Amino acid sequence: MVESNVVAWHCIRDVVMKPESGNLLKEALALPPIERAALVDRLLNSLDKPDDAIDQVWRKEIAARLRAYRSGTAATVSAEDVLAEYVGP
């Protein structure tokens, strides 16, 4: 298992916030939608930090998928078939 600073999102709602955080949330929810979206974007970007352990796991996964594709053992779907699911007749 890879250790990182990533928090399981399903547990986030169980976190008890300090009163100051609750006040910030109340103020944020009172903002116009476009300002709330900008705030969310900035907050999420502040959480997106490089994590060498996760990057290493993904590099291994990518290499394994590429090997499977090149060897013909990976199940593939054509772009046309994928797009056909989203484009009407």
N, C-alpha and C positions, 0 to 999 in steps of 0.2 A: 504494500500500500504506500502511496506517495504522501508524504507529509507536506503540507503547505499552509499558507495563511487563508486558504479558501474556506469559507464558512458554509455549511450545508444550509441552503436557502430555506428548506422546509422548517428549520429551527428558528429562523429569524423572528417569526411572530411571537416566539416564547421569550425573547429577550426583554427584560424589564428596563425601560429607559429612565434616565434621570429626569427629574422634573424640568430641567432646562431643555432637554431634548424634546420632551413632550410639548413645551411651549414653542420651540422651533417648528415642530411638526404642525401645530395649530396655525402658526403664522404662514407656513409654506402652503398649507391647504387653502388659505384665504387668498393666495395670489391668483392672478388671471392664469388660465390654462397655459398660455405660451411661456410665461415666466416659470410655472411649475415644471414644464417640460425642460426648459433650459437648466433649471436647478437639478432636476433628476439626472440630466446628461452629465453635468459637472460632477455630481456626487458619484455616479457610476464610474466615470473616468478616473476618479480619485482611488477607486478600489482596484482598478486594472493595472496591477504592478507585475513586472516580469517575475517569473518563478522558474528557476532553472530546473527544478525537479519535474515540474509539469511539462516544460519544454522538452526535456529528455524523453519522457514517456511518449509524447506526441511524435518526436522524431522516430522512435522505434516503431510506433504504430504506422506512421506514414511509410517507412521502409518496408514493413511487412505487407501492407496493402499494395505497394508498388510491385513487390516481388510476386504476389499472388496475381496481380493483373497481367504482368509480363509473362508469367508461366501459364496463364490461361485457366487458373484454378479459381479465380474470383468470379462471382456471379455479377454480370454487368447488365445494364439496361441502356438502350440507345437514347440519345437526346430526343429523338423524334417521339419515342414512346413516352418519355417523361413529359414532354411538352403537350402531347396529345391529351394527357389527363387534365390539363389546365386550359386548353384552348377548345372552344366549342367547335362543333362540326361545320 
